[in-house]
Amino acid sequence: MSALGEETTGEMFGRNFVIERPGCRVHCWLAGAPDAPLVTLSHAALTDHTFFAAQVPALVSRYQVLTWDIRGHGASRPLTGPFTIPDAVADLAAIIDSLGVTQAVMAGQSMGTYVGQEMTFRHPDRVSALIVIGGTCITADPGWLGRESLKAATPIMKAWPYENLKNESARASAVEASSREYLRKRFDALSKDEYLAIMDGVDRCIHPEPGYRTPGPTLLIVGQHDNIRKAMAAWAQREPDDEYHVIDGAGHCANLDRPEQVNTVITSFLARHLDHGAEAGG
């Protein structure tokens, strides 16, 4: 593993560096003050680090902000072998280690929340807080119908004409035309085989853990028009200590549709739960 091997200077996302990992080279960006608490932003499936372009400016004045192209996405391609959430978690742990940081906020959207949730499940001592934007709980039992739906998802997508699949995915993921346009452009960068491999890995990451509860401060954010709103409301009911916010007028990608509202919720949550007097590193 090469810790901070290739570095360039970006404007919004900060310093670019590359981590050598099994199966691919993972590209990362780091912005903000080096001694500030670390916030990691893990993007949605089929997109890349630019998914959080509207969130980074709202965070960098008070936090160190890590964005990255999750394996198999963006610049972290090509990927050798299958895509799995546990592999992505191991990548993120290696990235955090390379920065000399012992604990970080796990923030993400949809698939990115699965990375954060799995990190929290496997390494709770590494996580100072969990922020879930439009993500179902991967440790909750989806029930028989949910399990069967997950099994059928990839074969169904495989049968669709790819242009139709990308159009429907963008339409179902956002309300605003600009959000859908952004998503469609990200989807166009992937071959259908890459698309299906990613979604297959996402569908396989659910592992019910009866009695498990998120151990630390947790923020649940869901768009008013997100089709997983009921599932996230149920999560909030199971864990009443979690903060739960519905973003008016937003779809699944609430941070794209209503960035200012999402940023306000996130920054308020972080201000309440992060100890700004503590050092980010170990």
Accessible surface in RSA format (square Angstrom, percent):
REM  Atomic radii and reference values for relative SASA: ProtOr
REM  Chains: A
REM  Algorithm: Lee & Richards
REM  Probe-radius: 1.40
REM  Slices: 20
REM RES _ NUM      All-atoms   Total-Side   Main-Chain    Non-polar    All polar
REM                ABS   REL    ABS   REL    ABS   REL    ABS   REL    ABS   REL
RES MET A   1   135.41  70.1  58.49  38.7  76.92 183.1  56.92  48.4  78.48 104.0
RES SER A   2    44.11  37.3  36.31  48.5   7.80  18.0  30.40  64.7  13.70  19.2
RES ALA A   3    43.25  39.8  37.17  57.4   6.08  13.8  37.17  52.3   6.08  16.1
RES LEU A   4    64.09  35.7  48.26  34.5  15.82  39.8  49.20  34.6  14.88  40.1
RES GLY A   5    46.76  57.7   0.00   N/A  46.76  57.7  19.57  53.7  27.19  60.9
RES GLU A   6    90.53  52.0  85.37  64.6   5.17  12.3  43.60  84.3  46.94  38.3
RES GLU A   7    86.01  49.4  56.18  42.5  29.83  71.0  19.35  37.4  66.66  54.4
RES THR A   8    86.01  61.2  76.22  77.3   9.79  23.3  74.80 100.5  11.20  16.9
RES THR A   9   130.41  92.8  98.62 100.0  31.79  75.8  65.04  87.4  65.37  98.8
RES GLY A  10    29.19  36.0   0.00   N/A  29.19  36.0  21.55  59.1   7.64  17.1
RES GLU A  11   179.42 103.0 144.21 109.1  35.21  83.8  65.23 126.2 114.19  93.2
RES MET A  12    86.66  44.9  67.52  44.7  19.14  45.6  77.79  66.1   8.87  11.8
RES PHE A  13    28.81  14.4  26.43  16.4   2.38   6.2  27.01  16.4   1.80   5.2
RES GLY A  14    11.14  13.7   0.00   N/A  11.14  13.7  11.14  30.6   0.00   0.0
RES ARG A  15    72.56  30.5  69.65  35.5   2.92   6.9  35.72  48.8  36.84  22.3
RES ASN A  16    19.19  13.2  19.19  18.5   0.00   0.0   2.41   5.8  16.78  16.2
RES PHE A  17     0.00   0.0   0.00   0.0   0.00   0.0   0.00   0.0   0.00   0.0
RES VAL A  18     2.78   1.8   2.27   2.1   0.52   1.2   2.27   2.0   0.52   1.4
RES ILE A  19     0.00   0.0   0.00   0.0   0.00   0.0   0.00   0.0   0.00   0.0
RES GLU A  20    67.83  38.9  63.10  47.7   4.73  11.3  30.66  59.3  37.17  30.3
RES ARG A  21    53.28  22.4  40.12  20.4  13.17  31.3   3.28   4.5  50.01  30.3
RES PRO A  22    99.62  72.6  83.96  76.5  15.66  56.9  96.93  80.0   2.69  16.7
RES GLY A  23    28.84  35.6   0.00   N/A  28.84  35.6  13.40  36.8  15.43  34.6
RES CYS A  24    12.61   9.5   0.25   0.3  12.36  29.1  10.29  26.1   2.33   2.5
RES ARG A  25    94.27  39.6  91.03  46.4   3.23   7.7  49.50  67.6  44.77  27.1
RES VAL A  26     0.00   0.0   0.00   0.0   0.00   0.0   0.00   0.0   0.00   0.0
RES HIS A  27    32.49  17.8  32.49  22.6   0.00   0.0  22.58  23.3   9.91  11.5
RES CYS A  28     0.00   0.0   0.00   0.0   0.00   0.0   0.00   0.0   0.00   0.0
RES TRP A  29    32.42  13.0  32.34  15.7   0.08   0.2  17.42   9.3  15.00  24.3
RES LEU A  30    17.65   9.8  11.78   8.4   5.88  14.8  11.78   8.3   5.88  15.8
RES ALA A  31    14.49  13.3   8.15  12.6   6.34  14.4  14.49  20.4   0.00   0.0
RES GLY A  32    37.59  46.4   0.00   N/A  37.59  46.4   9.95  27.3  27.64  61.9
RES ALA A  33    51.83  47.7  44.39  68.5   7.44  16.9  49.40  69.6   2.43   6.4
RES PRO A  34   108.33  79.0  96.19  87.7  12.14  44.1  96.84  80.0  11.49  71.4
RES ASP A  35   122.30  85.7 110.06 109.6  12.24  28.9  33.88  79.7  88.42  88.2
RES ALA A  36    13.86  12.7   8.05  12.4   5.81  13.2  13.32  18.8   0.54   1.4
RES PRO A  37    19.74  14.4  18.60  17.0   1.14   4.1  19.74  16.3   0.00   0.0
RES LEU A  38     1.71   1.0   0.00   0.0   1.71   4.3   0.00   0.0   1.71   4.6
RES VAL A  39     0.32   0.2   0.32   0.3   0.00   0.0   0.32   0.3   0.00   0.0
RES THR A  40     0.30   0.2   0.30   0.3   0.00   0.0   0.00   0.0   0.30   0.4
RES LEU A  41     3.28   1.8   2.37   1.7   0.91   2.3   2.37   1.7   0.91   2.4
RES SER A  42     2.34   2.0   2.34   3.1   0.00   0.0   0.37   0.8   1.97   2.8
RES HIS A  43     0.36   0.2   0.36   0.2   0.00   0.0   0.36   0.4   0.00   0.0
RES ALA A  44     7.45   6.9   7.45  11.5   0.00   0.0   7.45  10.5   0.00   0.0
RES ALA A  45    15.94  14.7   9.91  15.3   6.04  13.7   9.91  13.9   6.04  16.0
RES LEU A  46     8.78   4.9   7.46   5.3   1.32   3.3   7.53   5.3   1.25   3.4
RES THR A  47     4.13   2.9   0.33   0.3   3.80   9.1   0.89   1.2   3.24   4.9
RES ASP A  48    20.83  14.6  20.83  20.7   0.00   0.0   0.45   1.1  20.37  20.3
RES HIS A  49    22.44  12.3  21.50  14.9   0.94   2.4  16.18  16.7   6.25   7.3
RES THR A  50    42.87  30.5  39.29  39.8   3.58   8.5  39.29  52.8   3.58   5.4
RES PHE A  51     1.20   0.6   0.00   0.0   1.20   3.1   0.04   0.0   1.16   3.3
RES PHE A  52     0.84   0.4   0.84   0.5   0.00   0.0   0.84   0.5   0.00   0.0
RES ALA A  53    37.14  34.2  34.11  52.6   3.03   6.9  34.42  48.5   2.72   7.2
RES ALA A  54    44.76  41.2  28.71  44.3  16.05  36.5  37.51  52.8   7.25  19.2
RES GLN A  55     2.26   1.3   2.26   1.7   0.00   0.0   1.85   3.9   0.42   0.3
RES VAL A  56     1.60   1.1   1.60   1.4   0.00   0.0   1.60   1.4   0.00   0.0
RES PRO A  57    75.60  55.1  54.31  49.5  21.29  77.4  58.25  48.1  17.35 107.8
RES ALA A  58    40.89  37.6  15.51  23.9  25.38  57.7  27.35  38.5  13.54  35.9
RES LEU A  59     2.70   1.5   2.38   1.7   0.33   0.8   2.70   1.9   0.00   0.0
RES VAL A  60    42.84  28.2  36.55  33.1   6.29  15.1  36.55  31.8   6.29  17.0
RES SER A  61    99.72  84.3  60.18  80.3  39.54  91.1  53.61 114.2  46.11  64.6
RES ARG A  62   124.25  52.2 112.38  57.3  11.87  28.3  51.08  69.8  73.16  44.3
RES TYR A  63     2.53   1.2   2.24   1.3   0.29   0.8   1.80   1.3   0.74   0.9
RES GLN A  64    11.34   6.3  11.34   8.3   0.00   0.0   0.41   0.9  10.93   8.3
RES VAL A  65     1.96   1.3   0.63   0.6   1.33   3.2   0.63   0.5   1.33   3.6
RES LEU A  66     0.00   0.0   0.00   0.0   0.00   0.0   0.00   0.0   0.00   0.0
RES THR A  67     1.62   1.2   1.62   1.6   0.00   0.0   0.96   1.3   0.67   1.0
RES TRP A  68     0.19   0.1   0.00   0.0   0.19   0.4   0.00   0.0   0.19   0.3
RES ASP A  69     2.90   2.0   2.90   2.9   0.00   0.0   0.00   0.0   2.90   2.9
RES ILE A  70     0.00   0.0   0.00   0.0   0.00   0.0   0.00   0.0   0.00   0.0
RES ARG A  71     8.66   3.6   8.66   4.4   0.00   0.0   0.00   0.0   8.66   5.2
RES GLY A  72     5.32   6.6   0.00   N/A   5.32   6.6   4.09  11.2   1.24   2.8
RES HIS A  73     0.15   0.1   0.00   0.0   0.15   0.4   0.15   0.2   0.00   0.0
RES GLY A  74    23.98  29.6   0.00   N/A  23.98  29.6  16.15  44.3   7.82  17.5
RES ALA A  75    48.06  44.2  27.00  41.7  21.06  47.9  38.24  53.9   9.82  26.0
RES SER A  76     0.00   0.0   0.00   0.0   0.00   0.0   0.00   0.0   0.00   0.0
RES ARG A  77    79.16  33.2  54.81  27.9  24.36  58.0   9.63  13.2  69.53  42.1
RES PRO A  78   114.64  83.5 108.50  98.9   6.13  22.3 109.50  90.4   5.14  32.0
RES LEU A  79    39.99  22.3  13.00   9.3  26.99  67.8  13.22   9.3  26.78  72.1
RES THR A  80   108.02  76.8  95.09  96.4  12.93  30.8  68.09  91.5  39.93  60.4
RES GLY A  81    48.84  60.2   0.00   N/A  48.84  60.2  29.38  80.6  19.46  43.6
RES PRO A  82   106.52  77.6  94.86  86.5  11.67  42.4 103.20  85.2   3.32  20.7
RES PHE A  83     5.39   2.7   0.54   0.3   4.86  12.6   0.54   0.3   4.86  13.9
RES THR A  84    43.59  31.0  43.07  43.7   0.53   1.3  41.73  56.0   1.87   2.8
RES ILE A  85     1.10   0.6   0.68   0.5   0.42   1.0   0.68   0.5   0.42   1.1
RES PRO A  86    48.99  35.7  45.14  41.1   3.85  14.0  45.52  37.6   3.47  21.6
RES ASP A  87    57.74  40.4  56.62  56.4   1.12   2.7   4.70  11.1  53.04  52.9
RES ALA A  88     0.00   0.0   0.00   0.0   0.00   0.0   0.00   0.0   0.00   0.0
RES VAL A  89     2.15   1.4   2.15   1.9   0.00   0.0   2.15   1.9   0.00   0.0
RES ALA A  90    44.46  40.9  35.47  54.7   8.99  20.4  41.60  58.6   2.86   7.6
RES ASP A  91     0.01   0.0   0.01   0.0   0.00   0.0   0.00   0.0   0.01   0.0
RES LEU A  92     0.19   0.1   0.19   0.1   0.00   0.0   0.19   0.1   0.00   0.0
RES ALA A  93    16.47  15.1  16.23  25.1   0.24   0.5  16.47  23.2   0.00   0.0
RES ALA A  94    10.46   9.6   6.87  10.6   3.60   8.2   9.97  14.0   0.49   1.3
RES ILE A  95     0.00   0.0   0.00   0.0   0.00   0.0   0.00   0.0   0.00   0.0
RES ILE A  96     0.56   0.3   0.56   0.4   0.00   0.0   0.56   0.4   0.00   0.0
RES ASP A  97    80.88  56.7  62.22  61.9  18.66  44.1  23.65  55.7  57.23  57.1
RES SER A  98    24.76  20.9   0.00   0.0  24.76  57.0   7.40  15.8  17.36  24.3
RES LEU A  99    35.39  19.7   6.55   4.7  28.85  72.5  11.63   8.2  23.76  64.0
RES GLY A 100    48.92  60.3   0.00   N/A  48.92  60.3  37.38 102.6  11.54  25.8
RES VAL A 101     8.66   5.7   5.05   4.6   3.60   8.7   5.14   4.5   3.52   9.6
RES THR A 102    71.26  50.7  68.29  69.2   2.98   7.1  54.57  73.3  16.69  25.2
RES GLN A 103    77.74  43.5  71.94  52.6   5.80  13.8  13.46  28.7  64.28  48.8
RES ALA A 104     1.03   0.9   0.00   0.0   1.03   2.3   1.03   1.4   0.00   0.0
RES VAL A 105     0.37   0.2   0.37   0.3   0.00   0.0   0.37   0.3   0.00   0.0
RES MET A 106     1.29   0.7   0.66   0.4   0.64   1.5   0.60   0.5   0.70   0.9
RES ALA A 107     3.37   3.1   1.04   1.6   2.33   5.3   1.82   2.6   1.55   4.1
RES GLY A 108     0.72   0.9   0.00   N/A   0.72   0.9   0.00   0.0   0.72   1.6
RES GLN A 109     0.03   0.0   0.03   0.0   0.00   0.0   0.00   0.0   0.03   0.0
RES SER A 110    23.16  19.6  22.95  30.6   0.21   0.5   1.42   3.0  21.73  30.4
RES MET A 111     1.57   0.8   1.02   0.7   0.55   1.3   1.02   0.9   0.55   0.7
RES GLY A 112     0.18   0.2   0.00   N/A   0.18   0.2   0.00   0.0   0.18   0.4
RES THR A 113     0.50   0.4   0.00   0.0   0.50   1.2   0.50   0.7   0.00   0.0
RES TYR A 114    24.56  11.5  24.56  14.0   0.00   0.0   2.69   2.0  21.87  27.0
RES VAL A 115     0.00   0.0   0.00   0.0   0.00   0.0   0.00   0.0   0.00   0.0
RES GLY A 116     3.11   3.8   0.00   N/A   3.11   3.8   3.11   8.5   0.00   0.0
RES GLN A 117    11.50   6.4   8.26   6.0   3.24   7.7   7.05  15.0   4.45   3.4
RES GLU A 118     6.81   3.9   6.81   5.2   0.00   0.0   1.86   3.6   4.95   4.0
RES MET A 119     0.41   0.2   0.41   0.3   0.00   0.0   0.36   0.3   0.05   0.1
RES THR A 120     4.65   3.3   4.08   4.1   0.57   1.3   4.08   5.5   0.57   0.9
RES PHE A 121    66.81  33.4  51.16  31.7  15.65  40.7  51.16  31.0  15.65  44.8
RES ARG A 122   119.77  50.3  92.00  46.9  27.77  66.1  24.78  33.9  94.99  57.6
RES HIS A 123    70.89  38.7  69.93  48.6   0.96   2.5  41.78  43.1  29.11  33.9
RES PRO A 124    65.50  47.7  55.84  50.9   9.66  35.1  56.42  46.6   9.08  56.5
RES ASP A 125   105.20  73.7  86.81  86.4  18.39  43.5  49.90 117.4  55.30  55.2
RES ARG A 126    42.61  17.9  42.51  21.7   0.11   0.3  20.13  27.5  22.48  13.6
RES VAL A 127    16.54  10.9   4.24   3.8  12.30  29.6   4.24   3.7  12.30  33.4
RES SER A 128    26.38  22.3  15.40  20.5  10.98  25.3  16.43  35.0   9.95  13.9
RES ALA A 129     1.43   1.3   0.00   0.0   1.43   3.2   1.43   2.0   0.00   0.0
RES LEU A 130     4.44   2.5   4.17   3.0   0.27   0.7   4.17   2.9   0.27   0.7
RES ILE A 131     0.24   0.1   0.04   0.0   0.20   0.5   0.04   0.0   0.20   0.5
RES VAL A 132     0.00   0.0   0.00   0.0   0.00   0.0   0.00   0.0   0.00   0.0
RES ILE A 133     1.22   0.7   1.22   0.9   0.00   0.0   1.22   0.9   0.00   0.0
RES GLY A 134     0.58   0.7   0.00   N/A   0.58   0.7   0.18   0.5   0.40   0.9
RES GLY A 135     0.87   1.1   0.00   N/A   0.87   1.1   0.87   2.4   0.00   0.0
RES THR A 136    35.44  25.2  34.61  35.1   0.83   2.0  30.24  40.6   5.20   7.9
RES CYS A 137    18.95  14.3   9.07  10.1   9.88  23.2   2.29   5.8  16.66  18.0
RES ILE A 138     0.11   0.1   0.11   0.1   0.00   0.0   0.11   0.1   0.00   0.0
RES THR A 139    13.20   9.4   7.89   8.0   5.31  12.7   2.89   3.9  10.32  15.6
RES ALA A 140    27.28  25.1  17.93  27.7   9.36  21.3  25.40  35.8   1.88   5.0
RES ASP A 141    89.47  62.7  60.39  60.1  29.08  68.8  25.10  59.1  64.37  64.2
RES PRO A 142    55.24  40.3  21.87  19.9  33.37 121.3  35.88  29.6  19.36 120.4
RES GLY A 143    29.12  35.9   0.00   N/A  29.12  35.9  29.07  79.8   0.05   0.1
RES TRP A 144   169.71  68.1 162.56  78.7   7.16  16.8 142.16  75.8  27.55  44.7
RES LEU A 145   129.38  72.1 127.00  90.9   2.38   6.0 127.00  89.2   2.38   6.4
RES GLY A 146    20.09  24.8   0.00   N/A  20.09  24.8  18.09  49.7   2.00   4.5
RES ARG A 147    95.06  39.9  92.93  47.4   2.13   5.1  42.76  58.4  52.30  31.7
RES GLU A 148    60.50  34.7  57.33  43.4   3.17   7.6  15.82  30.6  44.68  36.5
RES SER A 149    61.99  52.4  49.59  66.2  12.40  28.6  37.44  79.7  24.55  34.4
RES LEU A 150    54.85  30.5  49.75  35.6   5.10  12.8  50.57  35.5   4.28  11.5
RES LYS A 151   144.43  70.5 120.81  74.1  23.62  56.2  86.71  78.0  57.72  61.5
RES ALA A 152    40.51  37.2  35.55  54.9   4.96  11.3  40.51  57.1   0.00   0.0
RES ALA A 153    27.18  25.0  21.21  32.7   5.97  13.6  27.01  38.0   0.17   0.5
RES THR A 154    24.70  17.6  24.70  25.0   0.00   0.0  23.77  31.9   0.93   1.4
RES PRO A 155    80.87  58.9  69.76  63.6  11.11  40.4  74.28  61.3   6.59  40.9
RES ILE A 156    98.27  55.9  94.38  70.3   3.89   9.4  98.21  70.7   0.06   0.2
RES MET A 157    26.58  13.8  26.51  17.5   0.07   0.2  15.07  12.8  11.51  15.3
RES LYS A 158   140.37  68.5 130.00  79.8  10.37  24.7  72.77  65.5  67.60  72.0
RES ALA A 159    85.88  79.0  49.32  76.1  36.57  83.2  60.79  85.6  25.09  66.5
RES TRP A 160    93.35  37.5  92.28  44.7   1.06   2.5  74.32  39.6  19.03  30.9
RES PRO A 161    84.35  61.5  72.14  65.8  12.21  44.4  84.07  69.4   0.28   1.7
RES TYR A 162    38.68  18.1  31.96  18.2   6.73  17.5  31.96  24.0   6.73   8.3
RES GLU A 163    92.17  52.9  91.25  69.0   0.91   2.2  56.73 109.7  35.44  28.9
RES ASN A 164    83.13  57.3  79.25  76.6   3.89   9.4  16.21  39.0  66.93  64.7
RES LEU A 165     6.88   3.8   6.88   4.9   0.00   0.0   6.88   4.8   0.00   0.0
RES LYS A 166    11.71   5.7  11.71   7.2   0.00   0.0   0.00   0.0  11.71  12.5
RES ASN A 167    77.10  53.2  71.05  68.7   6.05  14.6  25.51  61.4  51.60  49.9
RES GLU A 168    59.30  34.0  56.85  43.0   2.45   5.8  24.57  47.5  34.73  28.4
RES SER A 169    23.28  19.7  15.26  20.4   8.01  18.5  14.94  31.8   8.33  11.7
RES ALA A 170     5.58   5.1   5.58   8.6   0.00   0.0   5.58   7.9   0.00   0.0
RES ARG A 171   125.10  52.5 120.54  61.4   4.56  10.8  50.78  69.4  74.31  45.0
RES ALA A 172    50.38  46.3  27.58  42.6  22.80  51.9  33.01  46.5  17.37  46.0
RES SER A 173    20.96  17.7  20.55  27.4   0.40   0.9   2.14   4.5  18.82  26.4
RES ALA A 174     3.57   3.3   0.00   0.0   3.57   8.1   0.56   0.8   3.01   8.0
RES VAL A 175    59.27  39.0  46.50  42.1  12.76  30.8  46.56  40.5  12.70  34.5
RES GLU A 176    60.66  34.8  59.41  44.9   1.25   3.0  12.31  23.8  48.35  39.5
RES ALA A 177    82.07  75.5  69.41 107.1  12.66  28.8  72.77 102.5   9.29  24.6
RES SER A 178    81.25  68.7  69.63  92.9  11.62  26.8  50.82 108.2  30.43  42.6
RES SER A 179     4.43   3.7   0.92   1.2   3.51   8.1   3.47   7.4   0.96   1.4
RES ARG A 180    83.60  35.1  82.78  42.2   0.82   1.9  21.30  29.1  62.30  37.8
RES GLU A 181    97.99  56.3  91.24  69.0   6.75  16.1  36.02  69.7  61.97  50.6
RES TYR A 182    40.59  19.0  36.77  20.9   3.82   9.9  40.15  30.2   0.44   0.5
RES LEU A 183     2.79   1.6   2.79   2.0   0.00   0.0   2.79   2.0   0.00   0.0
RES ARG A 184    51.05  21.4  51.05  26.0   0.00   0.0  29.86  40.8  21.19  12.8
RES LYS A 185   116.87  57.0 108.82  66.8   8.05  19.2  63.50  57.2  53.37  56.8
RES ARG A 186    60.73  25.5  58.27  29.7   2.46   5.8   2.86   3.9  57.87  35.1
RES PHE A 187     5.92   3.0   5.92   3.7   0.00   0.0   5.92   3.6   0.00   0.0
RES ASP A 188    73.21  51.3  48.53  48.3  24.68  58.4  24.36  57.3  48.85  48.7
RES ALA A 189    61.31  56.4  37.15  57.3  24.16  55.0  49.64  69.9  11.67  30.9
RES LEU A 190     8.61   4.8   4.06   2.9   4.55  11.4   5.35   3.8   3.26   8.8
RES SER A 191    57.29  48.4  45.04  60.1  12.24  28.2  49.69 105.8   7.60  10.6
RES LYS A 192    48.49  23.7  44.62  27.4   3.87   9.2  33.21  29.9  15.28  16.3
RES ASP A 193   113.41  79.4 106.16 105.7   7.25  17.2  31.33  73.7  82.08  81.9
RES GLU A 194    49.12  28.2  44.57  33.7   4.55  10.8  32.59  63.0  16.52  13.5
RES TYR A 195     3.39   1.6   3.39   1.9   0.00   0.0   0.00   0.0   3.39   4.2
RES LEU A 196    18.35  10.2  17.88  12.8   0.47   1.2  18.14  12.7   0.21   0.6
RES ALA A 197    46.54  42.8  35.49  54.8  11.06  25.2  43.89  61.8   2.65   7.0
RES ILE A 198     3.61   2.1   3.61   2.7   0.00   0.0   3.61   2.6   0.00   0.0
RES MET A 199    37.23  19.3  37.23  24.6   0.00   0.0  36.97  31.4   0.27   0.4
RES ASP A 200    42.47  29.7  42.47  42.3   0.00   0.0   8.11  19.1  34.35  34.3
RES GLY A 201     4.52   5.6   0.00   N/A   4.52   5.6   2.46   6.8   2.06   4.6
RES VAL A 202    14.41   9.5  13.49  12.2   0.91   2.2  13.49  11.7   0.91   2.5
RES ASP A 203    21.95  15.4  14.95  14.9   7.00  16.6   4.86  11.4  17.10  17.0
RES ARG A 204   182.27  76.5 151.05  77.0  31.22  74.3  59.65  81.5 122.62  74.3
RES CYS A 205    11.77   8.9   1.93   2.2   9.84  23.1   9.33  23.6   2.44   2.6
RES ILE A 206    39.23  22.3  19.48  14.5  19.75  47.6  19.48  14.0  19.75  53.6
RES HIS A 207    46.03  25.2  43.95  30.5   2.08   5.3  43.36  44.7   2.67   3.1
RES PRO A 208    56.29  41.0  41.68  38.0  14.61  53.1  41.68  34.4  14.61  90.8
RES GLU A 209    54.14  31.1  49.78  37.7   4.36  10.4   4.57   8.8  49.57  40.5
RES PRO A 210   135.36  98.7  98.22  89.5  37.15 135.0 110.61  91.3  24.75 153.9
RES GLY A 211    67.06  82.7   0.00   N/A  67.06  82.7  34.58  94.9  32.48  72.7
RES TYR A 212    56.91  26.6  42.51  24.2  14.40  37.5  48.33  36.3   8.58  10.6
RES ARG A 213   115.71  48.6 104.67  53.4  11.05  26.3  46.83  64.0  68.88  41.7
RES THR A 214    20.80  14.8   6.49   6.6  14.31  34.1   1.48   2.0  19.32  29.2
RES PRO A 215    82.31  60.0  39.21  35.7  43.11 156.7  49.25  40.7  33.06 205.5
RES GLY A 216    33.00  40.7   0.00   N/A  33.00  40.7  25.41  69.7   7.59  17.0
RES PRO A 217    48.51  35.4  36.26  33.1  12.25  44.5  47.39  39.1   1.12   7.0
RES THR A 218     3.78   2.7   0.00   0.0   3.78   9.0   0.00   0.0   3.78   5.7
RES LEU A 219     0.00   0.0   0.00   0.0   0.00   0.0   0.00   0.0   0.00   0.0
RES LEU A 220     0.00   0.0   0.00   0.0   0.00   0.0   0.00   0.0   0.00   0.0
RES ILE A 221     0.00   0.0   0.00   0.0   0.00   0.0   0.00   0.0   0.00   0.0
RES VAL A 222     0.09   0.1   0.00   0.0   0.09   0.2   0.09   0.1   0.00   0.0
RES GLY A 223     0.11   0.1   0.00   N/A   0.11   0.1   0.00   0.0   0.11   0.2
RES GLN A 224    70.86  39.6  62.10  45.4   8.77  20.9   5.45  11.6  65.41  49.6
RES HIS A 225   108.81  59.5  79.16  55.0  29.65  75.8  52.49  54.1  56.32  65.5
RES ASP A 226     7.42   5.2   0.00   0.0   7.42  17.6   0.97   2.3   6.45   6.4
RES ASN A 227   131.16  90.4  89.82  86.8  41.34  99.5  47.21 113.6  83.94  81.1
RES ILE A 228    33.86  19.3  31.31  23.3   2.55   6.1  33.86  24.4   0.00   0.0
RES ARG A 229    94.38  39.6  94.00  47.9   0.37   0.9  20.40  27.9  73.98  44.8
RES LYS A 230   184.45  90.0 176.50 108.3   7.95  18.9 121.32 109.2  63.13  67.2
RES ALA A 231    47.85  44.0  32.66  50.4  15.19  34.6  40.67  57.3   7.18  19.0
RES MET A 232     0.12   0.1   0.00   0.0   0.12   0.3   0.12   0.1   0.00   0.0
RES ALA A 233    35.00  32.2  33.94  52.4   1.06   2.4  34.20  48.2   0.80   2.1
RES ALA A 234    40.29  37.0  37.45  57.8   2.85   6.5  39.12  55.1   1.17   3.1
RES TRP A 235     2.32   0.9   2.32   1.1   0.00   0.0   2.32   1.2   0.00   0.0
RES ALA A 236    14.96  13.8   9.96  15.4   5.00  11.4  10.25  14.4   4.71  12.5
RES GLN A 237   151.51  84.7 125.63  91.8  25.89  61.6  44.24  94.2 107.27  81.4
RES ARG A 238    88.85  37.3  69.87  35.6  18.98  45.2  51.65  70.6  37.20  22.5
RES GLU A 239    13.40   7.7   9.70   7.3   3.71   8.8   8.41  16.3   4.99   4.1
RES PRO A 240   111.39  81.2  83.54  76.2  27.85 101.2  88.01  72.7  23.38 145.3
RES ASP A 241   142.64  99.9 113.10 112.6  29.54  69.8  37.89  89.2 104.75 104.5
RES ASP A 242    17.08  12.0   5.46   5.4  11.62  27.5   0.19   0.4  16.90  16.9
RES GLU A 243    39.12  22.5  33.80  25.6   5.32  12.7  31.01  60.0   8.10   6.6
RES TYR A 244    70.60  33.0  45.12  25.7  25.48  66.3  43.39  32.6  27.21  33.5
RES HIS A 245    64.44  35.2  60.82  42.3   3.62   9.3  43.21  44.5  21.24  24.7
RES VAL A 246    49.75  32.7  25.42  23.0  24.33  58.6  25.42  22.1  24.33  66.0
RES ILE A 247     7.05   4.0   5.62   4.2   1.42   3.4   7.05   5.1   0.00   0.0
RES ASP A 248   107.06  75.0 101.44 101.0   5.62  13.3  33.90  79.8  73.16  73.0
RES GLY A 249    16.51  20.4   0.00   N/A  16.51  20.4  15.60  42.8   0.91   2.0
RES ALA A 250     0.00   0.0   0.00   0.0   0.00   0.0   0.00   0.0   0.00   0.0
RES GLY A 251     3.50   4.3   0.00   N/A   3.50   4.3   3.50   9.6   0.00   0.0
RES HIS A 252    30.54  16.7  29.28  20.3   1.26   3.2  22.79  23.5   7.75   9.0
RES CYS A 253     2.62   2.0   2.62   2.9   0.00   0.0   0.00   0.0   2.62   2.8
RES ALA A 254     0.22   0.2   0.22   0.3   0.00   0.0   0.22   0.3   0.00   0.0
RES ASN A 255     0.14   0.1   0.00   0.0   0.14   0.3   0.00   0.0   0.14   0.1
RES LEU A 256    37.51  20.9  20.59  14.7  16.92  42.5  23.09  16.2  14.42  38.8
RES ASP A 257     8.09   5.7   0.00   0.0   8.09  19.1   0.00   0.0   8.09   8.1
RES ARG A 258    56.41  23.7  55.57  28.3   0.84   2.0  11.82  16.1  44.59  27.0
RES PRO A 259    39.72  29.0  39.72  36.2   0.00   0.0  39.72  32.8   0.00   0.0
RES GLU A 260   136.49  78.4 133.19 100.8   3.30   7.8  48.41  93.6  88.08  71.9
RES GLN A 261    84.68  47.4  79.66  58.2   5.02  11.9  44.11  93.9  40.57  30.8
RES VAL A 262     0.00   0.0   0.00   0.0   0.00   0.0   0.00   0.0   0.00   0.0
RES ASN A 263    21.59  14.9  20.29  19.6   1.29   3.1   9.59  23.1  12.00  11.6
RES THR A 264    86.59  61.6  82.72  83.9   3.87   9.2  59.58  80.0  27.00  40.8
RES VAL A 265    22.86  15.0  18.17  16.5   4.69  11.3  22.09  19.2   0.77   2.1
RES ILE A 266     4.38   2.5   4.38   3.3   0.00   0.0   4.38   3.2   0.00   0.0
RES THR A 267    39.28  27.9  37.73  38.3   1.55   3.7  24.64  33.1  14.64  22.1
RES SER A 268    45.75  38.7  38.39  51.2   7.36  17.0  21.96  46.8  23.79  33.3
RES PHE A 269     0.70   0.3   0.70   0.4   0.00   0.0   0.70   0.4   0.00   0.0
RES LEU A 270     0.00   0.0   0.00   0.0   0.00   0.0   0.00   0.0   0.00   0.0
RES ALA A 271    43.82  40.3  25.43  39.2  18.39  41.8  25.67  36.2  18.15  48.1
RES ARG A 272   139.35  58.5 101.19  51.6  38.16  90.9  71.65  97.9  67.71  41.0
RES HIS A 273    75.98  41.5  49.07  34.1  26.92  68.9  41.89  43.2  34.09  39.7
RES LEU A 274    17.31   9.6   7.75   5.5   9.56  24.0   8.70   6.1   8.61  23.2
RES ASP A 275    99.19  69.5  83.37  83.0  15.82  37.4  38.49  90.6  60.70  60.5
RES HIS A 276    78.33  42.8  50.92  35.4  27.41  70.1  43.91  45.3  34.42  40.0
RES GLY A 277    73.73  90.9   0.00   N/A  73.73  90.9  38.56 105.8  35.17  78.8
RES ALA A 278    48.90  45.0  37.05  57.2  11.85  27.0  44.44  62.6   4.45  11.8
RES GLU A 279   146.34  84.0 124.11  93.9  22.23  52.9  46.48  89.9  99.86  81.5
RES ALA A 280     9.68   8.9   1.53   2.4   8.15  18.5   6.90   9.7   2.78   7.4
RES GLY A 281    30.73  37.9   0.00   N/A  30.73  37.9  15.41  42.3  15.31  34.3
RES GLY A 282    86.46 106.6   0.00   N/A  86.46 106.6  49.18 135.0  37.27  83.5
END  Absolute sums over single chains surface
CHAIN  1 A    12087.4       9419.3       2668.1       6940.4       5147.0
END  Absolute sums over all chains
TOTAL         12087.4       9419.3       2668.1       6940.4       5147.0
